[in-house]
Amino acid sequence: MSKQHLGHTARKRFGQNFLHDNYVIDQIVTAIGPQKDQHMVEIGPGLGALTEPVCELVDALTVIELDRDLAARLRTHPFIASKLTIVEADALKYDFSQLLSDDKPLRIFGNLPYNISTPLMFHLFSFANKVQDMHFMLQKEVVNRLAASPGNKSYGRLSVMAQYHCQIIPVLQVPPGAFNPPPKVDSAVVRLVPHQKKPVTLINEDTLHTVCAQAFNQRRKTIRNSLKESVSEKQLIDLDINPELRAENLSLEQYAKIANAVDSLT
Ligand code: SAM
């Protein structure tokens, strides 16, 4: 299939794979369920595949687009330009709390550029308490990682951090043919709903990050070894956690216990 779509040449460096399957687009918009009066925010509107149908349901929509040409096209869009607030920015660096002037929690969605999806998830988690929900099209593998339970081969740092911040609900799978140009991987849509009350209490969230990074960077090792810079074997035993376990066997609760123990010691 050509890299041209609606007169625009898809830019690989911006992860541009444009949705063109109306059935899939309808399913995504239905899953999002935009309502008037909600503060909807789209990341990477591109040529408007999701933006246009969402604009039919709401009076206003904020979009964040890095590609200058695409932002310019949206500014002169014949039907929806008047409803859009266009932010020309890198979503990875954008301070989403700037959008909270009307005090409404954000409903964020997008068919995300796959090359930045994991760091973007981490960036968005830092705004979780200002967000009502998020719906994203991602590489299927990333959705599997977000939703994975301990013991699953997809379970990793992203699973622990995502599940600390949000409830994760896979919504639908999308084949490469729904996009132009088609990506080389399968895709899926996921709903992330930030917890009103976090499932575990942490002294310091950053410590959970650090402990997970240490454990999963050496995921084949026992935690006795991979976490030895943070906790001793005796401390693990005192926490009722078997030091023979590997990173992928520990639950969020167990990671939280270790992180809090590290913070109590320092
Ligand atoms: N929403 C459109 C669709 O579904 O057809 C486009 C999706 S395309 C996969 C990703 C979009 O994100 C592109 O429009 C791209 O220019 C934009 N983008 C890429 N990197 C970005 C970033 N760091 N911040 C904001 N937008 C970005």
Residues whose N, C-alpha, C, O or C-beta is under 5 A from the ligand:
A	BS01	SAM	F14 G15 Q16 N17 F18 L19 G44 P45 G46 L47 A49 L50 I64 E65 L66 D67 A89 D90 A91 L92 N111 L112 P113
